[in-house]
Amino acid sequence: MDMNTCIIRKFKTVFLVCSLIFLGACSKDDNGDGGQPVVPIISDFAPTSGQVGDEVTINGKHFSTTASGNAVKFNDIKAAVKTATKTQLIVTVPEGAATGKVSVTVNGEVGTSLTDFTVLFSPKITVLSVDNGYVGDQVTIEGENFDATTSGNEVLFNGTSATVTSATETALVVTVPEGATTGNIKVTVNGMTTTSSEVFTVNQPPSISGFSPLSGIIGEGVTIEGEHFSATASENEVLINGMVANLISASETTLVVVVPDGASTGKISVTVDGKEVISGEDFTVLPLKQIEAGGYHTLMVKSDNTLWGFGWNYHGQLGVSGQDRYLQAVQIMSNVKTVAAGERHTLILKTDNTLWVTGRNTSGELGDGTQTDVFVPKQIMTDVKAIAAGQAHSLILKTDNTLWGTGSNSFGQLGNGGSGNIHLVFQQVMTDVRAIAAGAAHSLIVKEDNTLWVTGFNGYGQLGDGTLVHISTPKQVMSDVLMVTAGHSHSLMIKMDRTLWGMGYNEFGQLRGNETESVIIPKQIMAGVAKVSAGYVYTLIMDQDQTLWGLGNNEHGLFHSGTTAVSNFTPVQMMGNVKLLSAGNFHSMIYRDDNTLWSAGNNSYGQLGDGTTTSSTNSVGVTIP
């Protein structure tokens, strides 16, 4: 072998050894010493949070270049690998994954992330603490997968953003936002939105747009217009200058209330579900709440519950000793709820429901057990809620709705089954009674079922039973009756539909028309009637527009018109804006909404209250103390 050949062979040997060494070094770099597998390393992943099904890119090294060669888990839940290189894997967040570490396994070697991957879940609303509320109220939304930070949750009430005041993963406390409307509630967390299955009703506070009339008397109805009242009457509280008013009817836009005893001028407030609204203007409570014309005397009750009177006092019917007549108003008592003026006696019901009496007592009409006139009011009974005074008999309704009577019973007007005698103390007549009225010698009784019962003198058909036979035990003659009043020998009833009906003596047209002198069954007189008062042989009617009309005998100028027509068979319009009216025997009283009191007719005993004894066929102004 020559020298060159030997050198070439040695060079090839050295080259081969170097190549083997180089290849061995490369193998060690990929797989470790001795060809052992190396641990995959996760340097980071993106995004760091996501929902099931989202793609996540894992960056690192020592991954397998084949997708199946990499086992990727999210908190021990295996994920599908979509693509793989030595330094990057693209995987899908698996079903069932939970927040935790990400791991990659290659050839049995496991590499784990230093940080957690946050698995995001869609929020879910399970229940609302309340299904309705007002702006500013707090509502608790219970559910799942909310953000534990308040800022991480977006809550909408039918599209209007709400403030989250506290938050956990299972409950959010939010405030109903201004401008919210009724609809579903939505919660959005990390771009994922859930909607409540139930509708949340945004309640609106009540509002008052107006009321009518703008002024009124105690006991008068007031209609309040507005929005968001409760249709259930008991769920509305109405105050007139701080005094609770009873509701007659209620809808979401209208409330009808009665001006309460003791009310004074001031704002009207309505409270519904704890939310109060106050009217912008005052309701004016007029100073007079009742006017009552008797045989020859007049009584009036003011809104402050003081009782005043003027006119004849010979028998003590004014309850003030000293003079047999008073030409102007004199104070009689205080704390008076209502009063009834008979021909020559007076019944007084005080605010504590005690009954007081004064005046003539010849027939025992005062019920004190004697026949001696009383000149200063005397207490007789307790627990009384309504009173009526006739010519010589008295009726009272107790708080248990029992009817009692005393006085003359010559025609059975007390309704106790007897006649031709007198009774000196009150005795029970009926039960379940709602309203009463007393004529000269007959009685009208409305029971709680709104049926009308009658008893007493029937010589002109005033009992309306189709006969002229007197009755001593109450007899039913009508139904659907709202209120009643009785004149000397005629009877008047306003029915529930506000139609006016009458029966009895009609010689002068006091029952409208002249077809017969005696109306022995009820006949309709007018429609749309608010109040009515029956005098001796005439009738005063106030319609629902507060216009006053007259029927019957106007011989004494009782219609305030300057005329003295004996008979009026059709209604004569008298005046408007009337609040109170009362027909006495031969004088009449009218109170208007401008707080003026007017009288007309006979004034022999000063019953007109103008300071004279001069009769008048025109309205005479009366000073209200």
Helices and strands as residue ranges (DSSP letters): H 3-31, G 33-35, E 41-46, E 49-51, E 55-61, G 67-69, E 71-74, E 77-84, E 88-92, E 100-106, E 109-120, E 124-128, E 132-134, E 138-144, G 150-152, E 153-157, E 160-167, E 171-175, E 185-189, E 192-195, E 201-203, E 207-212, E 215-216, E 221-227, G 233-235, E 236-240, E 243-250, E 254-258, E 266-272, E 275-285, E 288-293, E 297-302, E 307-312, E 325-333, E 336-341, E 345-350, E 355-359, E 374-381, E 384-389, E 393-398, E 403-408, E 422-430, E 433-438, E 442-447, E 452-456, E 471-478, E 481-486, E 490-495, E 500-505, E 518-526, E 529-534, E 538-543, E 548-552, E 572-575, E 578-583, E 587-592, E 597-601, E 616-622
